[in-house]
Amino acid sequence: MKKPICIIAARAGSKRIKNKNIVNFFGKPLISYSIKTAKESNLFEKIIVSTDSIKIARIVKRYGAEVPFLRKKKLSDNKTGLREVIKDTIKNIGSKNTRYHFYIYATAALLNKKNLIDAFKKIKKLNYDFLISIKKFESNPLKAYKIKKNNLKFKWNKFAKKNTHKLENLYSDSASFFIFKTKNIFKKNILSNKTTFYEQQRNDALDIDYPEDLKMLKYIYKNKSIKH
């Protein structure tokens, strides 16, 4: 069986954090950490970066990724779904016959090779179509509040008096990576009944949307590095 192919998307535009994907992160562009982890896992036939930016293309090539094409502008705005970007990449590199593809987020600096290796073992063992990295909500959303004019109320009153430890555990996409059978990305319903998960620990993944998230990422990464 062919090795999987890793896809990383990194467009030039970012609203909240300028040049988010290549922002300086302890002396290196942020995206380089995702590429490094992908390389260290030794899982991949190729590591492909889909970008619309010549500057980003030059940077990622220095760290061992390939940029066989520049993404079209119509697929590079903030309205374009990730699935369309992935399908476009697979079509451009002619990898439809590769059984599995990974998608790794460009900002996944906390990701480690063990996460990727263990997750790949799991999806193959189960013979599932899709695997998503997840992590437990730090605060259970079932205890959420809502605001109505000046009044603060529980969103769901039936959970208001329940102790948090007695509530069902809920999870979010960790914005770190996912794995899929290639044929599945082209189906109408991408998430089949054969979708599984890889649970990451609290400090192994962080979604980066705001400058405050980037500061937190630096704090976690620095402290993890010190411990190791």
Buried (B, 14 or more C-beta within 10 A) or exposed (E): EEEBBBBBBBBBEBEEBEBBBBBEBEEBBBBBBBBBBBBEBEBBEBBBBBBBBEEBBEBBEEBEBBBEBBBEEEBBEEEBEEEEBBBBBBEBBEBEEBBBBBBBBBBBBBBBBEBBBEBBEBBBEEEBBBBBBBBBEEEBEBBEEEEEEEEEEBEEEEBEEEEEEEEEEEEEBBBBBBBBBBEBBEEEEBEEEBBBBBBBEEEBBBBBBEEEBBEEBEEBBEEBEEEE
